[in-house]
Amino acid sequence: MENMKQYIDEAEAALLHTYNRYQVVLDKGDGVYLYDIEGKKYLDFCAGIAVFALGYNNQKYNDALKAQIDKLIHTSNYYYNVPAIEAAKKLKKVSGMDRIFFTNSGAEAVEGAIKAARKYGYLKDGRTDHEIIAMEHSFHGRTMGALSVTGNPKYRDAFQPMIGNIRFAQMNDFDSVLANVNDKTCAILFETVQGEGGIYPATEEFMQKVKALCEEKDILLILDEIQCGMGRTGSMFAWQKYGIKPDIMTTAKALGCGVPVGAFMMTEKVGQSSLVAGDHGTTYGGNPLATAAINVVLDLFEENHIIDNVNSVGSYLEKKLDELVEKYDFIKTRRGVGFMQGLVFDKPVGPVISKALEKGLILINAGTDIIRFVPPLVITKEHVDEMIAILTSCLNEG
Ligand SMILES: *Cc1c(COP(=O)(O)O)cnc(C)c1O
């Protein structure tokens, strides 16, 4: 068998270098642990970036996918298929949204949401110069439309021009939103909890004021729940805790728990007055394999009381992280909700993350100074203790 170094050299000779990867070749997973090709075990507090909510090698999940593979993997969206119908019904139930379009990724869900919002505006007043207000420090994906609403110049600059008519406001600063609204505004878009940008939950006040503004002016509220949704913050979708409802929302990441699938969903009001036959499409989106994954994921969420686990173990995780904030001067604060947490350092966290990896703990950053904790939603208090012990030993080494 080739060793790790050989594989890494081969990867660097063949793959486009768009990631500075950690020097590990992962091989298999079981529960909340991953194993590299040399058999080293890692406790995973990254979950493939908030994807593998149910943990690895879940027998029921694997069996459901295998059964679907033997039956039918793909048809075209010119025909109906049962897994997609079932998944749409289940997603409607857990989200309270009315109309669903399945995509292959998060970025594509954002693209669809932008198109739906522009079409809604177009049908309302016939204008073709509608504007969308997005937030600074946001992240919505790497395709041109999703990039255009991503509030991070580092990701955008080399790829200008972006799609036009996007304005940026400050998250949790309602006045900055108001200052950007005019009669061309068709939508306001933000992550209910900003992920990549540094784990910033929308404040209650911000959410309520933006929602009221949207209702008053018939502007669509689009919430990106790709990272914070699917139970991660202790409700199926993070916006559900605010007592409001978006007009359009996006989901992906944990939706298929590893099978690439996303969705944008909307209320009946938007569904009746936006995209129609011929306006939007996808070859793979909502295929039987992808939607079979959604079905078994949503079934297992219910059967295994995943959201209850997030709420009980989530508060334990918060308590343990807060203890680190108390103990170490270089940790400034903790931000987050449930199993979407960030520890904010006064220095780059790269060295800590590398050291943790050596000691068998997988963590990721959010920006340079924040360690992000987005574990599988099935972790227990014991896993939190194990993580804290490894992290503490890394912090003590400076
Ligand atoms: C990851 C992410 C995306 C992009 O999803 P991809 O599947 O990588 O295209 C969009 N929005 C948010 C909030 C994300 O976290």
The ligand as a Tripos MOL2 file, in Angstrom:
@<TRIPOS>MOLECULE
LIG
   15    15     1     0     0
SMALL
NO_CHARGES

@<TRIPOS>ATOM
      1 C1        -21.2040   26.1720    2.6480 C.3       1 LIG1
      2 C2        -22.1190   27.2980    2.4780 C.ar      1 LIG1
      3 C3        -22.6130   27.6750    1.2000 C.ar      1 LIG1
      4 C4        -22.1470   27.0110   -0.0670 C.3       1 LIG1
      5 O1        -22.4750   25.6630   -0.1340 O.3       1 LIG1
      6 P1        -21.6970   24.7120   -1.1660 P.3       1 LIG1
      7 O2        -22.3980   23.4020   -1.0360 O.co2     1 LIG1
      8 O3        -20.2640   24.6790   -0.7480 O.co2     1 LIG1
      9 O4        -21.8530   25.3170   -2.5140 O.co2     1 LIG1
     10 C5        -23.5290   28.7050    1.1410 C.ar      1 LIG1
     11 N1        -23.9630   29.3390    2.2490 N.ar      1 LIG1
     12 C6        -23.5100   29.0130    3.4730 C.ar      1 LIG1
     13 C7        -24.0370   29.7430    4.6690 C.3       1 LIG1
     14 C8        -22.5670   28.0050    3.6330 C.ar      1 LIG1
     15 O5        -22.0980   27.6970    4.8540 O.3       1 LIG1
@<TRIPOS>BOND
     1     1     2 1
     2     2     3 ar
     3     2    14 ar
     4     3     4 1
     5     3    10 ar
     6     4     5 1
     7     5     6 1
     8     6     7 2
     9     6     8 1
    10     6     9 1
    11    10    11 ar
    12    11    12 ar
    13    12    13 1
    14    12    14 ar
    15    14    15 1
@<TRIPOS>SUBSTRUCTURE
     1 LIG1         1 GROUP 0 **** ****
